[in-house]
Amino acid sequence: MECNVGLTDKIVRIIIGAGIIYCIMTDIIMLSGWVEVVLIIIGAVLITTGLLSRCPLYYILGLKTCPSKPDEG
């Protein structure tokens, strides 16, 4: 799978993912049980897709936010 997450998208994903996990771990957001677990998973997925510059959902939907590489001729 090729890169489909651009720089701005990457930064936003990492910041939001880290923010979600930070708020839950420090009890800024106090939720119970499975809701907390789901949010931690969402945060981890956002961080992972941001770091790898690849998003499976973007691939399925045919979306791409990273610039295209110029053709080598």
mmJSON file of the N, C-alpha and C atoms, coordinates in Angstrom:
{"data_MODEL":{"atom_site":{
"group_PDB":["ATOM","ATOM","ATOM","ATOM","ATOM","ATOM","ATOM","ATOM","ATOM","ATOM","ATOM","ATOM","ATOM","ATOM","ATOM","ATOM","ATOM","ATOM","ATOM","ATOM","ATOM","ATOM","ATOM","ATOM","ATOM","ATOM","ATOM","ATOM","ATOM","ATOM","ATOM","ATOM","ATOM","ATOM","ATOM","ATOM","ATOM","ATOM","ATOM","ATOM","ATOM","ATOM","ATOM","ATOM","ATOM","ATOM","ATOM","ATOM","ATOM","ATOM","ATOM","ATOM","ATOM","ATOM","ATOM","ATOM","ATOM","ATOM","ATOM","ATOM","ATOM","ATOM","ATOM","ATOM","ATOM","ATOM","ATOM","ATOM","ATOM","ATOM","ATOM","ATOM","ATOM","ATOM","ATOM","ATOM","ATOM","ATOM","ATOM","ATOM","ATOM","ATOM","ATOM","ATOM","ATOM","ATOM","ATOM","ATOM","ATOM","ATOM","ATOM","ATOM","ATOM","ATOM","ATOM","ATOM","ATOM","ATOM","ATOM","ATOM","ATOM","ATOM","ATOM","ATOM","ATOM","ATOM","ATOM","ATOM","ATOM","ATOM","ATOM","ATOM","ATOM","ATOM","ATOM","ATOM","ATOM","ATOM","ATOM","ATOM","ATOM","ATOM","ATOM","ATOM","ATOM","ATOM","ATOM","ATOM","ATOM","ATOM","ATOM","ATOM","ATOM","ATOM","ATOM","ATOM","ATOM","ATOM","ATOM","ATOM","ATOM","ATOM","ATOM","ATOM","ATOM","ATOM","ATOM","ATOM","ATOM","ATOM","ATOM","ATOM","ATOM","ATOM","ATOM","ATOM","ATOM","ATOM","ATOM","ATOM","ATOM","ATOM","ATOM","ATOM","ATOM","ATOM","ATOM","ATOM","ATOM","ATOM","ATOM","ATOM","ATOM","ATOM","ATOM","ATOM","ATOM","ATOM","ATOM","ATOM","ATOM","ATOM","ATOM","ATOM","ATOM","ATOM","ATOM","ATOM","ATOM","ATOM","ATOM","ATOM","ATOM","ATOM","ATOM","ATOM","ATOM","ATOM","ATOM","ATOM","ATOM","ATOM","ATOM","ATOM","ATOM","ATOM","ATOM","ATOM","ATOM","ATOM","ATOM","ATOM","ATOM","ATOM","ATOM","ATOM","ATOM","ATOM","ATOM"],
"id":[1,2,3,4,5,6,7,8,9,10,11,12,13,14,15,16,17,18,19,20,21,22,23,24,25,26,27,28,29,30,31,32,33,34,35,36,37,38,39,40,41,42,43,44,45,46,47,48,49,50,51,52,53,54,55,56,57,58,59,60,61,62,63,64,65,66,67,68,69,70,71,72,73,74,75,76,77,78,79,80,81,82,83,84,85,86,87,88,89,90,91,92,93,94,95,96,97,98,99,100,101,102,103,104,105,106,107,108,109,110,111,112,113,114,115,116,117,118,119,120,121,122,123,124,125,126,127,128,129,130,131,132,133,134,135,136,137,138,139,140,141,142,143,144,145,146,147,148,149,150,151,152,153,154,155,156,157,158,159,160,161,162,163,164,165,166,167,168,169,170,171,172,173,174,175,176,177,178,179,180,181,182,183,184,185,186,187,188,189,190,191,192,193,194,195,196,197,198,199,200,201,202,203,204,205,206,207,208,209,210,211,212,213,214,215,216,217,218,219],
"type_symbol":["N","C","C","N","C","C","N","C","C","N","C","C","N","C","C","N","C","C","N","C","C","N","C","C","N","C","C","N","C","C","N","C","C","N","C","C","N","C","C","N","C","C","N","C","C","N","C","C","N","C","C","N","C","C","N","C","C","N","C","C","N","C","C","N","C","C","N","C","C","N","C","C","N","C","C","N","C","C","N","C","C","N","C","C","N","C","C","N","C","C","N","C","C","N","C","C","N","C","C","N","C","C","N","C","C","N","C","C","N","C","C","N","C","C","N","C","C","N","C","C","N","C","C","N","C","C","N","C","C","N","C","C","N","C","C","N","C","C","N","C","C","N","C","C","N","C","C","N","C","C","N","C","C","N","C","C","N","C","C","N","C","C","N","C","C","N","C","C","N","C","C","N","C","C","N","C","C","N","C","C","N","C","C","N","C","C","N","C","C","N","C","C","N","C","C","N","C","C","N","C","C","N","C","C","N","C","C","N","C","C","N","C","C","N","C","C","N","C","C"],
"label_atom_id":["N","CA","C","N","CA","C","N","CA","C","N","CA","C","N","CA","C","N","CA","C","N","CA","C","N","CA","C","N","CA","C","N","CA","C","N","CA","C","N","CA","C","N","CA","C","N","CA","C","N","CA","C","N","CA","C","N","CA","C","N","CA","C","N","CA","C","N","CA","C","N","CA","C","N","CA","C","N","CA","C","N","CA","C","N","CA","C","N","CA","C","N","CA","C","N","CA","C","N","CA","C","N","CA","C","N","CA","C","N","CA","C","N","CA","C","N","CA","C","N","CA","C","N","CA","C","N","CA","C","N","CA","C","N","CA","C","N","CA","C","N","CA","C","N","CA","C","N","CA","C","N","CA","C","N","CA","C","N","CA","C","N","CA","C","N","CA","C","N","CA","C","N","CA","C","N","CA","C","N","CA","C","N","CA","C","N","CA","C","N","CA","C","N","CA","C","N","CA","C","N","CA","C","N","CA","C","N","CA","C","N","CA","C","N","CA","C","N","CA","C","N","CA","C","N","CA","C","N","CA","C","N","CA","C","N","CA","C","N","CA","C","N","CA","C","N","CA","C","N","CA","C","N","CA","C"],
"label_alt_id":[null,null,null,null,null,null,null,null,null,null,null,null,null,null,null,null,null,null,null,null,null,null,null,null,null,null,null,null,null,null,null,null,null,null,null,null,null,null,null,null,null,null,null,null,null,null,null,null,null,null,null,null,null,null,null,null,null,null,null,null,null,null,null,null,null,null,null,null,null,null,null,null,null,null,null,null,null,null,null,null,null,null,null,null,null,null,null,null,null,null,null,null,null,null,null,null,null,null,null,null,null,null,null,null,null,null,null,null,null,null,null,null,null,null,null,null,null,null,null,null,null,null,null,null,null,null,null,null,null,null,null,null,null,null,null,null,null,null,null,null,null,null,null,null,null,null,null,null,null,null,null,null,null,null,null,null,null,null,null,null,null,null,null,null,null,null,null,null,null,null,null,null,null,null,null,null,null,null,null,null,null,null,null,null,null,null,null,null,null,null,null,null,null,null,null,null,null,null,null,null,null,null,null,null,null,null,null,null,null,null,null,null,null,null,null,null,null,null,null],
"label_comp_id":["MET","MET","MET","GLU","GLU","GLU","CYS","CYS","CYS","ASN","ASN","ASN","VAL","VAL","VAL","GLY","GLY","GLY","LEU","LEU","LEU","THR","THR","THR","ASP","ASP","ASP","LYS","LYS","LYS","ILE","ILE","ILE","VAL","VAL","VAL","ARG","ARG","ARG","ILE","ILE","ILE","ILE","ILE","ILE","ILE","ILE","ILE","GLY","GLY","GLY","ALA","ALA","ALA","GLY","GLY","GLY","ILE","ILE","ILE","ILE","ILE","ILE","TYR","TYR","TYR","CYS","CYS","CYS","ILE","ILE","ILE","MET","MET","MET","THR","THR","THR","ASP","ASP","ASP","ILE","ILE","ILE","ILE","ILE","ILE","MET","MET","MET","LEU","LEU","LEU","SER","SER","SER","GLY","GLY","GLY","TRP","TRP","TRP","VAL","VAL","VAL","GLU","GLU","GLU","VAL","VAL","VAL","VAL","VAL","VAL","LEU","LEU","LEU","ILE","ILE","ILE","ILE","ILE","ILE","ILE","ILE","ILE","GLY","GLY","GLY","ALA","ALA","ALA","VAL","VAL","VAL","LEU","LEU","LEU","ILE","ILE","ILE","THR","THR","THR","THR","THR","THR","GLY","GLY","GLY","LEU","LEU","LEU","LEU","LEU","LEU","SER","SER","SER","ARG","ARG","ARG","CYS","CYS","CYS","PRO","PRO","PRO","LEU","LEU","LEU","TYR","TYR","TYR","TYR","TYR","TYR","ILE","ILE","ILE","LEU","LEU","LEU","GLY","GLY","GLY","LEU","LEU","LEU","LYS","LYS","LYS","THR","THR","THR","CYS","CYS","CYS","PRO","PRO","PRO","SER","SER","SER","LYS","LYS","LYS","PRO","PRO","PRO","ASP","ASP","ASP","GLU","GLU","GLU","GLY","GLY","GLY"],
"label_asym_id":["A","A","A","A","A","A","A","A","A","A","A","A","A","A","A","A","A","A","A","A","A","A","A","A","A","A","A","A","A","A","A","A","A","A","A","A","A","A","A","A","A","A","A","A","A","A","A","A","A","A","A","A","A","A","A","A","A","A","A","A","A","A","A","A","A","A","A","A","A","A","A","A","A","A","A","A","A","A","A","A","A","A","A","A","A","A","A","A","A","A","A","A","A","A","A","A","A","A","A","A","A","A","A","A","A","A","A","A","A","A","A","A","A","A","A","A","A","A","A","A","A","A","A","A","A","A","A","A","A","A","A","A","A","A","A","A","A","A","A","A","A","A","A","A","A","A","A","A","A","A","A","A","A","A","A","A","A","A","A","A","A","A","A","A","A","A","A","A","A","A","A","A","A","A","A","A","A","A","A","A","A","A","A","A","A","A","A","A","A","A","A","A","A","A","A","A","A","A","A","A","A","A","A","A","A","A","A","A","A","A","A","A","A","A","A","A","A","A","A"],
"label_entity_id":["1","1","1","1","1","1","1","1","1","1","1","1","1","1","1","1","1","1","1","1","1","1","1","1","1","1","1","1","1","1","1","1","1","1","1","1","1","1","1","1","1","1","1","1","1","1","1","1","1","1","1","1","1","1","1","1","1","1","1","1","1","1","1","1","1","1","1","1","1","1","1","1","1","1","1","1","1","1","1","1","1","1","1","1","1","1","1","1","1","1","1","1","1","1","1","1","1","1","1","1","1","1","1","1","1","1","1","1","1","1","1","1","1","1","1","1","1","1","1","1","1","1","1","1","1","1","1","1","1","1","1","1","1","1","1","1","1","1","1","1","1","1","1","1","1","1","1","1","1","1","1","1","1","1","1","1","1","1","1","1","1","1","1","1","1","1","1","1","1","1","1","1","1","1","1","1","1","1","1","1","1","1","1","1","1","1","1","1","1","1","1","1","1","1","1","1","1","1","1","1","1","1","1","1","1","1","1","1","1","1","1","1","1","1","1","1","1","1","1"],
"label_seq_id":[1,1,1,2,2,2,3,3,3,4,4,4,5,5,5,6,6,6,7,7,7,8,8,8,9,9,9,10,10,10,11,11,11,12,12,12,13,13,13,14,14,14,15,15,15,16,16,16,17,17,17,18,18,18,19,19,19,20,20,20,21,21,21,22,22,22,23,23,23,24,24,24,25,25,25,26,26,26,27,27,27,28,28,28,29,29,29,30,30,30,31,31,31,32,32,32,33,33,33,34,34,34,35,35,35,36,36,36,37,37,37,38,38,38,39,39,39,40,40,40,41,41,41,42,42,42,43,43,43,44,44,44,45,45,45,46,46,46,47,47,47,48,48,48,49,49,49,50,50,50,51,51,51,52,52,52,53,53,53,54,54,54,55,55,55,56,56,56,57,57,57,58,58,58,59,59,59,60,60,60,61,61,61,62,62,62,63,63,63,64,64,64,65,65,65,66,66,66,67,67,67,68,68,68,69,69,69,70,70,70,71,71,71,72,72,72,73,73,73],
"pdbx_PDB_ins_code":[null,null,null,null,null,null,null,null,null,null,null,null,null,null,null,null,null,null,null,null,null,null,null,null,null,null,null,null,null,null,null,null,null,null,null,null,null,null,null,null,null,null,null,null,null,null,null,null,null,null,null,null,null,null,null,null,null,null,null,null,null,null,null,null,null,null,null,null,null,null,null,null,null,null,null,null,null,null,null,null,null,null,null,null,null,null,null,null,null,null,null,null,null,null,null,null,null,null,null,null,null,null,null,null,null,null,null,null,null,null,null,null,null,null,null,null,null,null,null,null,null,null,null,null,null,null,null,null,null,null,null,null,null,null,null,null,null,null,null,null,null,null,null,null,null,null,null,null,null,null,null,null,null,null,null,null,null,null,null,null,null,null,null,null,null,null,null,null,null,null,null,null,null,null,null,null,null,null,null,null,null,null,null,null,null,null,null,null,null,null,null,null,null,null,null,null,null,null,null,null,null,null,null,null,null,null,null,null,null,null,null,null,null,null,null,null,null,null,null],
"Cartn_x":[0.858,0.0,0.902,0.605,1.417,0.942,1.75,1.423,0.115,-0.815,-2.052,-2.459,-1.54,-1.788,-0.734,-1.182,-0.276,0.226,1.145,1.802,0.821,-0.068,-1.03,-1.943,-2.438,-3.3,-2.554,-1.297,-0.451,-0.32,-0.012,0.158,-1.141,-2.253,-3.557,-3.911,-3.685,-3.978,-3.168,-1.875,-1.012,-1.411,-1.699,-2.083,-3.417,-4.412,-5.722,-5.621,-4.919,-4.749,-4.049,-2.957,-2.232,-3.087,-3.866,-4.746,-5.827,-6.412,-7.437,-6.845,-5.711,-5.082,-4.64,-4.071,-3.63,-4.818,-5.906,-7.081,-7.678,-7.659,-8.212,-7.267,-5.981,-5.013,-4.862,-5.081,-4.959,-6.31,-7.357,-8.716,-9.296,-8.819,-9.468,-10.837,-10.869,-12.128,-12.364,-13.413,-13.694,-14.875,-14.57,-15.592,-15.497,-16.47,-16.444,-16.244,-15.568,-15.446,-15.129,-16.044,-15.778,-15.636,-16.276,-16.161,-14.718,-14.116,-12.72,-11.801,-12.039,-11.222,-11.352,-12.569,-12.796,-12.068,-12.126,-11.426,-9.91,-9.382,-7.938,-7.546,-8.36,-8.078,-8.129,-9.116,-9.217,-7.986,-7.563,-6.359,-5.129,-4.997,-3.849,-3.864,-5.034,-5.147,-4.77,-5.238,-4.891,-3.38,-2.75,-1.297,-0.579,-0.99,-0.331,-0.465,-1.666,-1.846,-1.097,-0.992,-0.223,1.27,1.791,3.218,3.597,2.704,3.003,2.635,1.906,1.43,0.55,-0.123,-1.004,-2.299,-3.417,-4.711,-5.527,-5.83,-6.619,-7.987,-8.627,-9.931,-9.804,-8.757,-8.518,-8.309,-7.583,-7.326,-8.642,-9.513,-10.803,-11.664,-11.656,-12.483,-11.834,-10.568,-9.864,-9.413,-9.249,-8.811,-7.299,-6.741,-5.302,-5.026,-4.338,-4.025,-2.544,-1.732,-0.315,-0.097,0.88,1.114,1.632,1.306,1.773,3.238,3.965,5.37,5.438,6.387,6.509,7.0,6.521,6.931,8.397,9.082,10.488,10.545,11.137,11.086,12.376],
"Cartn_y":[-1.172,0.0,1.232,2.161,3.362,4.437,5.472,6.593,7.235,7.428,8.12,9.138,9.426,10.415,11.516,12.731,13.858,14.418,15.379,15.923,16.57,17.421,18.078,17.051,16.127,15.053,14.233,13.953,13.176,13.874,15.166,15.938,15.997,16.231,16.313,14.981,13.867,12.543,12.273,12.564,12.293,13.149,14.424,15.322,14.892,14.597,14.192,12.849,11.892,10.583,10.685,11.451,11.629,12.378,13.348,14.098,13.231,12.353,11.436,10.537,9.919,9.006,9.743,10.936,11.719,12.065,12.535,12.93,11.747,10.584,9.404,8.936,8.892,8.39,9.307,10.602,11.543,11.877,11.15,11.33,12.715,13.381,14.625,14.268,13.169,12.599,11.348,11.368,10.222,9.451,8.335,7.478,6.107,5.278,3.966,2.86,1.825,0.561,0.608,0.07,-0.15,1.137,2.213,3.491,3.983,3.86,4.245,3.408,2.116,1.211,1.558,1.815,2.169,3.459,4.452,5.713,5.535,4.694,4.426,3.749,2.829,2.157,3.164,4.028,5.052,5.951,6.373,7.191,6.471,5.191,4.408,4.242,4.033,3.903,5.223,6.335,7.638,7.875,7.569,7.737,6.817,5.562,4.597,4.989,5.341,5.726,7.017,7.904,9.124,8.843,7.984,7.668,6.872,5.993,5.157,5.814,6.922,7.636,6.76,5.812,4.915,4.707,4.871,4.685,3.693,2.526,1.532,2.058,2.881,3.431,4.351,5.171,6.017,5.141,4.04,3.127,2.553,2.115,1.542,2.581,3.815,4.881,5.573,5.254,5.87,7.292,7.646,8.99,9.043,10.239,10.415,11.883,12.142,13.519,13.841,12.86,13.155,13.497,14.384,14.799,13.643,13.684,12.661,12.896,11.801,11.903,12.224,13.091,13.39,12.146,11.995,10.848,10.955,9.841,9.799,9.375,10.19,9.874,9.741],
"Cartn_z":[0.0,0.0,0.0,-0.887,-0.987,-0.012,0.128,1.015,0.55,1.468,1.113,2.179,3.109,4.161,4.024,3.75,3.576,4.902,4.818,6.002,6.981,6.484,7.377,8.029,7.242,7.742,8.791,8.523,9.433,10.799,10.768,12.003,12.797,12.105,12.775,13.425,12.708,13.256,14.524,14.48,15.632,16.826,16.6,17.696,18.308,17.47,17.993,18.716,18.126,18.765,20.109,20.148,21.406,22.426,21.958,22.855,23.478,22.675,23.19,24.27,23.954,24.909,26.169,26.012,27.171,28.079,27.481,28.28,29.044,28.451,29.132,30.235,29.946,30.924,32.144,31.955,33.071,33.711,33.324,33.856,33.594,32.551,32.129,31.556,30.808,30.335,31.163,31.956,32.816,32.254,31.64,31.058,31.706,31.406,32.039,31.015,31.42,30.716,29.248,28.452,27.036,26.251,26.669,25.956,26.02,27.181,27.373,26.476,26.433,25.624,24.144,23.688,22.289,21.937,22.806,22.539,22.53,23.399,23.389,22.077,21.604,20.326,19.176,19.183,18.137,18.156,19.343,19.466,18.951,19.28,18.818,17.297,16.734,15.279,14.597,15.143,14.572,14.61,15.721,15.83,14.849,14.785,13.905,12.436,12.002,10.6,10.281,11.258,11.053,10.919,11.76,11.709,10.461,10.019,8.85,7.517,7.572,6.374,5.482,6.097,5.351,6.139,5.457,6.103,5.282,5.86,5.125,4.674,5.486,5.118,3.898,3.859,2.685,1.454,1.606,0.502,-0.036,0.86,0.455,-0.253,0.263,-0.311,-1.51,-1.797,-2.917,-2.64,-1.375,-1.001,-0.884,-1.067,-0.941,-0.614,0.483,0.854,0.689,0.331,0.122,-1.344,-1.599,-2.991,-3.842,-5.108,-6.039,-6.371,-6.566,-6.95,-8.434,-8.833,-10.258,-11.016,-12.235,-13.054,-13.413,-13.283,-13.673,-15.123,-15.961,-17.353,-17.983],
"occupancy":[1.0,1.0,1.0,1.0,1.0,1.0,1.0,1.0,1.0,1.0,1.0,1.0,1.0,1.0,1.0,1.0,1.0,1.0,1.0,1.0,1.0,1.0,1.0,1.0,1.0,1.0,1.0,1.0,1.0,1.0,1.0,1.0,1.0,1.0,1.0,1.0,1.0,1.0,1.0,1.0,1.0,1.0,1.0,1.0,1.0,1.0,1.0,1.0,1.0,1.0,1.0,1.0,1.0,1.0,1.0,1.0,1.0,1.0,1.0,1.0,1.0,1.0,1.0,1.0,1.0,1.0,1.0,1.0,1.0,1.0,1.0,1.0,1.0,1.0,1.0,1.0,1.0,1.0,1.0,1.0,1.0,1.0,1.0,1.0,1.0,1.0,1.0,1.0,1.0,1.0,1.0,1.0,1.0,1.0,1.0,1.0,1.0,1.0,1.0,1.0,1.0,1.0,1.0,1.0,1.0,1.0,1.0,1.0,1.0,1.0,1.0,1.0,1.0,1.0,1.0,1.0,1.0,1.0,1.0,1.0,1.0,1.0,1.0,1.0,1.0,1.0,1.0,1.0,1.0,1.0,1.0,1.0,1.0,1.0,1.0,1.0,1.0,1.0,1.0,1.0,1.0,1.0,1.0,1.0,1.0,1.0,1.0,1.0,1.0,1.0,1.0,1.0,1.0,1.0,1.0,1.0,1.0,1.0,1.0,1.0,1.0,1.0,1.0,1.0,1.0,1.0,1.0,1.0,1.0,1.0,1.0,1.0,1.0,1.0,1.0,1.0,1.0,1.0,1.0,1.0,1.0,1.0,1.0,1.0,1.0,1.0,1.0,1.0,1.0,1.0,1.0,1.0,1.0,1.0,1.0,1.0,1.0,1.0,1.0,1.0,1.0,1.0,1.0,1.0,1.0,1.0,1.0,1.0,1.0,1.0,1.0,1.0,1.0,1.0,1.0,1.0,1.0,1.0,1.0],
"B_iso_or_equiv":[0.0,0.0,0.0,0.0,0.0,0.0,0.0,0.0,0.0,0.0,0.0,0.0,0.0,0.0,0.0,0.0,0.0,0.0,0.0,0.0,0.0,0.0,0.0,0.0,0.0,0.0,0.0,0.0,0.0,0.0,0.0,0.0,0.0,0.0,0.0,0.0,0.0,0.0,0.0,0.0,0.0,0.0,0.0,0.0,0.0,0.0,0.0,0.0,0.0,0.0,0.0,0.0,0.0,0.0,0.0,0.0,0.0,0.0,0.0,0.0,0.0,0.0,0.0,0.0,0.0,0.0,0.0,0.0,0.0,0.0,0.0,0.0,0.0,0.0,0.0,0.0,0.0,0.0,0.0,0.0,0.0,0.0,0.0,0.0,0.0,0.0,0.0,0.0,0.0,0.0,0.0,0.0,0.0,0.0,0.0,0.0,0.0,0.0,0.0,0.0,0.0,0.0,0.0,0.0,0.0,0.0,0.0,0.0,0.0,0.0,0.0,0.0,0.0,0.0,0.0,0.0,0.0,0.0,0.0,0.0,0.0,0.0,0.0,0.0,0.0,0.0,0.0,0.0,0.0,0.0,0.0,0.0,0.0,0.0,0.0,0.0,0.0,0.0,0.0,0.0,0.0,0.0,0.0,0.0,0.0,0.0,0.0,0.0,0.0,0.0,0.0,0.0,0.0,0.0,0.0,0.0,0.0,0.0,0.0,0.0,0.0,0.0,0.0,0.0,0.0,0.0,0.0,0.0,0.0,0.0,0.0,0.0,0.0,0.0,0.0,0.0,0.0,0.0,0.0,0.0,0.0,0.0,0.0,0.0,0.0,0.0,0.0,0.0,0.0,0.0,0.0,0.0,0.0,0.0,0.0,0.0,0.0,0.0,0.0,0.0,0.0,0.0,0.0,0.0,0.0,0.0,0.0,0.0,0.0,0.0,0.0,0.0,0.0,0.0,0.0,0.0,0.0,0.0,0.0],
"pdbx_formal_charge":[null,null,null,null,null,null,null,null,null,null,null,null,null,null,null,null,null,null,null,null,null,null,null,null,null,null,null,null,null,null,null,null,null,null,null,null,null,null,null,null,null,null,null,null,null,null,null,null,null,null,null,null,null,null,null,null,null,null,null,null,null,null,null,null,null,null,null,null,null,null,null,null,null,null,null,null,null,null,null,null,null,null,null,null,null,null,null,null,null,null,null,null,null,null,null,null,null,null,null,null,null,null,null,null,null,null,null,null,null,null,null,null,null,null,null,null,null,null,null,null,null,null,null,null,null,null,null,null,null,null,null,null,null,null,null,null,null,null,null,null,null,null,null,null,null,null,null,null,null,null,null,null,null,null,null,null,null,null,null,null,null,null,null,null,null,null,null,null,null,null,null,null,null,null,null,null,null,null,null,null,null,null,null,null,null,null,null,null,null,null,null,null,null,null,null,null,null,null,null,null,null,null,null,null,null,null,null,null,null,null,null,null,null,null,null,null,null,null,null],
"auth_seq_id":[1,1,1,2,2,2,3,3,3,4,4,4,5,5,5,6,6,6,7,7,7,8,8,8,9,9,9,10,10,10,11,11,11,12,12,12,13,13,13,14,14,14,15,15,15,16,16,16,17,17,17,18,18,18,19,19,19,20,20,20,21,21,21,22,22,22,23,23,23,24,24,24,25,25,25,26,26,26,27,27,27,28,28,28,29,29,29,30,30,30,31,31,31,32,32,32,33,33,33,34,34,34,35,35,35,36,36,36,37,37,37,38,38,38,39,39,39,40,40,40,41,41,41,42,42,42,43,43,43,44,44,44,45,45,45,46,46,46,47,47,47,48,48,48,49,49,49,50,50,50,51,51,51,52,52,52,53,53,53,54,54,54,55,55,55,56,56,56,57,57,57,58,58,58,59,59,59,60,60,60,61,61,61,62,62,62,63,63,63,64,64,64,65,65,65,66,66,66,67,67,67,68,68,68,69,69,69,70,70,70,71,71,71,72,72,72,73,73,73],
"auth_comp_id":["MET","MET","MET","GLU","GLU","GLU","CYS","CYS","CYS","ASN","ASN","ASN","VAL","VAL","VAL","GLY","GLY","GLY","LEU","LEU","LEU","THR","THR","THR","ASP","ASP","ASP","LYS","LYS","LYS","ILE","ILE","ILE","VAL","VAL","VAL","ARG","ARG","ARG","ILE","ILE","ILE","ILE","ILE","ILE","ILE","ILE","ILE","GLY","GLY","GLY","ALA","ALA","ALA","GLY","GLY","GLY","ILE","ILE","ILE","ILE","ILE","ILE","TYR","TYR","TYR","CYS","CYS","CYS","ILE","ILE","ILE","MET","MET","MET","THR","THR","THR","ASP","ASP","ASP","ILE","ILE","ILE","ILE","ILE","ILE","MET","MET","MET","LEU","LEU","LEU","SER","SER","SER","GLY","GLY","GLY","TRP","TRP","TRP","VAL","VAL","VAL","GLU","GLU","GLU","VAL","VAL","VAL","VAL","VAL","VAL","LEU","LEU","LEU","ILE","ILE","ILE","ILE","ILE","ILE","ILE","ILE","ILE","GLY","GLY","GLY","ALA","ALA","ALA","VAL","VAL","VAL","LEU","LEU","LEU","ILE","ILE","ILE","THR","THR","THR","THR","THR","THR","GLY","GLY","GLY","LEU","LEU","LEU","LEU","LEU","LEU","SER","SER","SER","ARG","ARG","ARG","CYS","CYS","CYS","PRO","PRO","PRO","LEU","LEU","LEU","TYR","TYR","TYR","TYR","TYR","TYR","ILE","ILE","ILE","LEU","LEU","LEU","GLY","GLY","GLY","LEU","LEU","LEU","LYS","LYS","LYS","THR","THR","THR","CYS","CYS","CYS","PRO","PRO","PRO","SER","SER","SER","LYS","LYS","LYS","PRO","PRO","PRO","ASP","ASP","ASP","GLU","GLU","GLU","GLY","GLY","GLY"],
"auth_asym_id":["A","A","A","A","A","A","A","A","A","A","A","A","A","A","A","A","A","A","A","A","A","A","A","A","A","A","A","A","A","A","A","A","A","A","A","A","A","A","A","A","A","A","A","A","A","A","A","A","A","A","A","A","A","A","A","A","A","A","A","A","A","A","A","A","A","A","A","A","A","A","A","A","A","A","A","A","A","A","A","A","A","A","A","A","A","A","A","A","A","A","A","A","A","A","A","A","A","A","A","A","A","A","A","A","A","A","A","A","A","A","A","A","A","A","A","A","A","A","A","A","A","A","A","A","A","A","A","A","A","A","A","A","A","A","A","A","A","A","A","A","A","A","A","A","A","A","A","A","A","A","A","A","A","A","A","A","A","A","A","A","A","A","A","A","A","A","A","A","A","A","A","A","A","A","A","A","A","A","A","A","A","A","A","A","A","A","A","A","A","A","A","A","A","A","A","A","A","A","A","A","A","A","A","A","A","A","A","A","A","A","A","A","A","A","A","A","A","A","A"],
"auth_atom_id":["N","CA","C","N","CA","C","N","CA","C","N","CA","C","N","CA","C","N","CA","C","N","CA","C","N","CA","C","N","CA","C","N","CA","C","N","CA","C","N","CA","C","N","CA","C","N","CA","C","N","CA","C","N","CA","C","N","CA","C","N","CA","C","N","CA","C","N","CA","C","N","CA","C","N","CA","C","N","CA","C","N","CA","C","N","CA","C","N","CA","C","N","CA","C","N","CA","C","N","CA","C","N","CA","C","N","CA","C","N","CA","C","N","CA","C","N","CA","C","N","CA","C","N","CA","C","N","CA","C","N","CA","C","N","CA","C","N","CA","C","N","CA","C","N","CA","C","N","CA","C","N","CA","C","N","CA","C","N","CA","C","N","CA","C","N","CA","C","N","CA","C","N","CA","C","N","CA","C","N","CA","C","N","CA","C","N","CA","C","N","CA","C","N","CA","C","N","CA","C","N","CA","C","N","CA","C","N","CA","C","N","CA","C","N","CA","C","N","CA","C","N","CA","C","N","CA","C","N","CA","C","N","CA","C","N","CA","C","N","CA","C","N","CA","C","N","CA","C","N","CA","C","N","CA","C"],
"pdbx_PDB_model_num":[1,1,1,1,1,1,1,1,1,1,1,1,1,1,1,1,1,1,1,1,1,1,1,1,1,1,1,1,1,1,1,1,1,1,1,1,1,1,1,1,1,1,1,1,1,1,1,1,1,1,1,1,1,1,1,1,1,1,1,1,1,1,1,1,1,1,1,1,1,1,1,1,1,1,1,1,1,1,1,1,1,1,1,1,1,1,1,1,1,1,1,1,1,1,1,1,1,1,1,1,1,1,1,1,1,1,1,1,1,1,1,1,1,1,1,1,1,1,1,1,1,1,1,1,1,1,1,1,1,1,1,1,1,1,1,1,1,1,1,1,1,1,1,1,1,1,1,1,1,1,1,1,1,1,1,1,1,1,1,1,1,1,1,1,1,1,1,1,1,1,1,1,1,1,1,1,1,1,1,1,1,1,1,1,1,1,1,1,1,1,1,1,1,1,1,1,1,1,1,1,1,1,1,1,1,1,1,1,1,1,1,1,1,1,1,1,1,1,1]
}}}
